Amino acid sequence: MKKWIALPCTLLLAATLAAQTDSPAPPPEPLESSTPAQPESPAPAATPQTVTPIPIPTPASAPVPAGTALMVRLDTTLATFSNRVGDPFQARVTQPVIVNGATVIPVGSTVEGRVTKVTEPRRISGKPTIGILPEAVILPGGQRYFLDATLTDTNIRGTDVDQEGQFKGETRDRRDNLEAGGGTAGGMLIGGLIGGGPGVLIGGAIGAGSATAHWLATHRSAILPSGTQLTLELNRPLTMGAVLASGGSK
């Protein structure tokens, strides 16, 4: 009896063990990494390439040709009786200088220079002379450029400028004519009182001769007053560079 009871129990135990053997084993749990995960770094941004612009020549960079006239107004009075060699002078540009449609020297620019010659001879020895040398032009913005130019003309009537750019004063003016006329008239009056008709002619000749001698012995001064219009001419091309702005003066 006990054998029959033990047999079913043995079979039940064997079936239970077989069922446990046939079921798949659960997958192993993943091992935790001791090193924390690093966040992905963003891709480096593309470095923009610097493009160097190619300089384009502008009309303002063209040199001012030799022979160009520079019209200026004198700011400094120059005279043979008050100035000496080396004295400075200034003038202002009154007309713009335009090259290829661009203003390179605007109105109001300053011309600086110095006196190079002063002579005040007697009239019999020649004309009084003032020599000037323009040396620099300064733009309203402060840019300074070397200037090689020569004086060629002024607006003073009765005067002239020689080939060396020297201003020549007048040799005879209205005052000289009055002095000569007064001397002749005075001589005629004295001669008439002394010798009648013939004395008038003789006295007039003597008076005219005396006036002429006085005129020849007197020094004559040359004066360039402030405000005188001067015409300067470039002796060589004036390179302004690329620092000037295009456009006419206001």
C-alpha positions as CSV (number, residue, x, y, z in Angstrom):
1,M,0.0,0.0,0.0
2,K,2.8,2.4,0.9
3,K,4.6,1.6,-2.4
4,W,1.6,2.6,-4.5
5,I,1.3,6.0,-2.6
6,A,5.1,6.7,-3.0
7,L,5.1,6.1,-6.8
8,P,2.7,8.9,-7.7
9,C,4.6,11.3,-5.5
10,T,7.8,10.4,-7.2
11,L,6.3,10.9,-10.6
12,L,4.9,14.3,-9.6
13,L,8.3,15.5,-8.3
14,A,10.0,14.4,-11.5
15,A,7.5,16.3,-13.7
16,T,8.0,19.4,-11.6
17,L,11.8,19.2,-12.0
18,A,11.5,18.7,-15.8
19,A,9.2,21.8,-16.2
20,Q,11.8,23.9,-14.3
21,T,14.6,22.6,-16.6
22,D,12.7,23.3,-19.9
23,S,11.8,27.0,-19.0
24,P,14.4,29.5,-20.4
25,A,16.6,31.3,-18.0
26,P,16.0,35.0,-17.6
27,P,18.6,37.2,-19.4
28,P,21.3,38.6,-17.1
29,E,20.9,42.1,-15.9
30,P,23.3,44.6,-17.6
31,L,26.2,45.7,-15.5
32,E,26.3,49.3,-14.6
33,S,29.3,51.2,-16.0
34,S,31.4,52.9,-13.4
35,T,32.2,55.7,-16.0
36,P,29.4,58.2,-16.6
37,A,28.4,58.7,-20.2
38,Q,29.9,61.8,-21.7
39,P,27.5,64.1,-23.6
40,E,28.2,64.4,-27.2
41,S,30.1,67.6,-28.0
42,P,28.6,69.7,-30.8
43,A,30.3,69.9,-34.1
44,P,32.7,72.9,-34.3
45,A,31.2,75.8,-36.2
46,A,32.7,76.6,-39.6
47,T,35.2,79.4,-39.4
48,P,34.1,82.2,-41.9
49,Q,36.8,82.9,-44.5
50,T,38.0,86.5,-44.6
51,V,37.9,87.8,-48.2
52,T,40.3,90.6,-48.8
53,P,38.7,93.1,-51.1
54,I,40.8,94.1,-54.1
55,P,41.4,97.8,-54.2
56,I,39.8,99.5,-57.1
57,P,41.5,102.6,-58.4
58,T,39.4,105.7,-58.0
59,P,39.5,108.9,-60.0
60,A,40.7,110.7,-56.8
61,S,43.9,108.7,-56.7
62,A,45.0,110.0,-60.1
63,P,47.8,112.6,-59.8
64,V,47.1,116.2,-60.6
65,P,48.9,116.9,-63.9
66,A,51.8,119.3,-64.2
67,G,50.8,122.6,-65.6
68,T,47.5,122.6,-63.6
69,A,46.5,126.1,-62.4
70,L,45.8,126.6,-58.7
71,M,43.8,129.7,-58.0
72,V,44.3,131.0,-54.5
73,R,43.7,134.2,-52.4
74,L,46.5,135.6,-50.4
75,D,45.9,135.7,-46.6
76,T,49.2,137.4,-45.8
77,T,50.3,140.8,-46.9
78,L,53.7,140.7,-48.5
79,A,55.8,143.9,-49.1
80,T,59.4,144.7,-49.9
81,F,59.6,147.2,-47.1
82,S,58.4,144.8,-44.3
83,N,59.2,141.2,-45.3
84,R,62.5,139.3,-45.4
85,V,63.6,136.1,-47.0
86,G,62.2,133.1,-45.2
87,D,59.0,134.8,-44.0
88,P,56.0,132.5,-44.2
89,F,52.8,133.2,-46.1
90,Q,49.4,131.5,-46.5
91,A,46.8,131.5,-49.2
92,R,43.3,129.9,-49.6
93,V,42.2,127.9,-52.7
94,T,39.3,129.7,-54.3
95,Q,38.5,127.2,-57.1
96,P,38.4,123.4,-56.8
97,V,40.9,121.3,-58.7
98,I,39.1,118.4,-60.4
99,V,40.7,115.3,-61.9
100,N,38.6,112.8,-63.8
101,G,35.4,114.2,-62.4
102,A,36.5,114.1,-58.7
103,T,37.5,117.0,-56.6
104,V,41.0,116.4,-55.3
105,I,41.7,119.9,-53.9
106,P,38.5,121.5,-52.6
107,V,37.8,125.2,-52.1
108,G,39.2,126.3,-48.7
109,S,42.3,124.3,-48.8
110,T,45.4,126.1,-47.5
111,V,48.6,126.8,-49.4
112,E,51.7,127.5,-47.3
113,G,55.0,128.8,-48.5
114,R,57.8,131.2,-47.8
115,V,59.4,134.4,-49.2
116,T,62.5,133.7,-51.3
117,K,63.5,137.1,-52.6
118,V,62.9,140.7,-51.6
119,T,64.5,143.6,-53.5
120,E,63.7,147.3,-53.3
121,P,66.1,149.0,-55.7
122,R,66.0,152.6,-56.9
123,R,63.8,153.1,-60.0
124,I,66.8,153.6,-62.2
125,S,68.1,150.2,-61.1
126,G,64.9,148.2,-61.9
127,K,61.6,147.0,-60.5
128,P,61.0,146.0,-56.9
129,T,60.6,142.3,-56.6
130,I,59.0,139.7,-54.3
131,G,59.8,136.1,-54.8
132,I,57.6,133.4,-53.2
133,L,57.8,129.6,-53.0
134,P,54.6,127.6,-52.4
135,E,55.7,124.5,-50.5
136,A,52.6,122.6,-49.3
137,V,48.8,122.3,-49.7
138,I,46.7,121.3,-46.7
139,L,43.2,120.0,-47.3
140,P,40.3,120.9,-45.0
141,G,40.6,117.4,-43.4
142,G,44.2,118.1,-42.4
143,Q,45.9,116.0,-45.1
144,R,49.2,117.7,-46.1
145,Y,50.9,117.3,-49.4
146,F,54.2,118.6,-50.8
147,L,53.6,121.3,-53.4
148,D,56.0,122.2,-56.2
149,A,54.4,125.2,-58.0
150,T,55.4,128.6,-59.4
151,L,53.6,132.0,-59.3
152,T,52.5,132.9,-62.8
153,D,50.0,135.8,-62.4
154,T,48.2,138.2,-60.0
155,N,45.2,140.4,-60.3
156,I,47.1,143.6,-59.6
157,R,47.1,145.9,-62.6
158,G,50.4,147.5,-63.7
159,T,52.5,144.6,-62.3
160,D,53.9,141.5,-63.8
161,V,55.4,138.1,-62.9
162,D,58.7,137.0,-64.6
163,Q,59.5,133.5,-65.8
164,E,61.0,132.6,-62.4
165,G,57.7,133.3,-60.7
166,Q,58.9,136.6,-59.1
167,F,56.4,139.4,-58.6
168,K,57.5,142.7,-60.1
169,G,56.1,145.9,-58.7
170,E,55.2,149.0,-60.6
171,T,57.9,151.3,-61.9
172,R,55.7,154.3,-62.3
173,D,52.3,155.1,-60.8
174,R,49.8,158.0,-60.5
175,R,51.9,159.5,-57.7
176,D,54.9,159.6,-59.9
177,N,52.9,161.4,-62.6
178,L,51.7,164.0,-60.1
179,E,55.3,164.5,-58.9
180,A,56.6,165.0,-62.4
181,G,53.8,167.3,-63.4
182,G,54.2,169.3,-60.2
183,G,57.9,169.7,-60.8
184,T,57.3,170.9,-64.4
185,A,54.6,173.3,-63.4
186,G,56.6,174.7,-60.5
187,G,59.6,175.3,-62.8
188,M,57.5,177.0,-65.4
189,L,56.0,179.3,-62.8
190,I,59.3,180.3,-61.4
191,G,60.9,180.8,-64.8
192,G,57.9,182.9,-66.0
193,L,58.2,185.2,-63.0
194,I,61.9,185.6,-63.5
195,G,62.3,185.7,-67.3
196,G,58.9,186.1,-68.9
197,G,58.0,183.9,-71.8
198,P,61.5,182.3,-72.4
199,G,61.8,181.8,-68.7
200,V,58.6,179.7,-68.7
201,L,60.2,177.2,-71.1
202,I,63.5,177.1,-69.4
203,G,61.9,176.8,-65.9
204,G,59.6,174.0,-67.1
205,A,62.6,172.1,-68.5
206,I,64.5,172.5,-65.3
207,G,61.5,171.6,-63.2
208,A,60.9,168.4,-65.2
209,G,64.5,167.4,-65.0
210,S,64.6,167.9,-61.2
211,A,61.4,165.8,-60.9
212,T,62.9,163.1,-63.0
213,A,66.1,163.0,-61.0
214,H,64.1,162.7,-57.8
215,W,61.9,160.0,-59.3
216,L,65.0,157.9,-60.4
217,A,66.6,158.3,-57.0
218,T,63.6,157.2,-55.0
219,H,63.0,153.6,-53.9
220,R,59.8,151.9,-55.1
221,S,58.2,149.2,-53.0
222,A,56.3,146.1,-54.2
223,I,53.3,145.1,-52.3
224,L,51.1,142.0,-52.5
225,P,48.1,142.9,-50.2
226,S,46.1,140.3,-48.3
227,G,43.2,139.3,-50.6
228,T,45.3,139.4,-53.8
229,Q,44.3,136.7,-56.3
230,L,47.3,134.5,-57.2
231,T,47.6,132.0,-60.0
232,L,50.0,129.1,-59.2
233,E,51.1,126.5,-61.7
234,L,52.2,123.0,-60.8
235,N,55.8,122.3,-61.9
236,R,55.3,118.5,-61.5
237,P,52.4,116.1,-61.0
238,L,50.9,116.3,-57.6
239,T,50.1,112.8,-56.2
240,M,47.2,113.0,-53.8
241,G,46.9,109.3,-53.0
242,A,43.6,107.6,-52.2
243,V,42.7,109.7,-49.1
244,L,40.4,112.2,-50.8
245,A,36.7,111.8,-51.1
246,S,35.1,112.1,-54.5
247,G,32.6,114.9,-55.2
248,G,32.6,118.6,-55.7
249,S,33.0,121.2,-53.1
250,K,30.0,122.8,-51.4
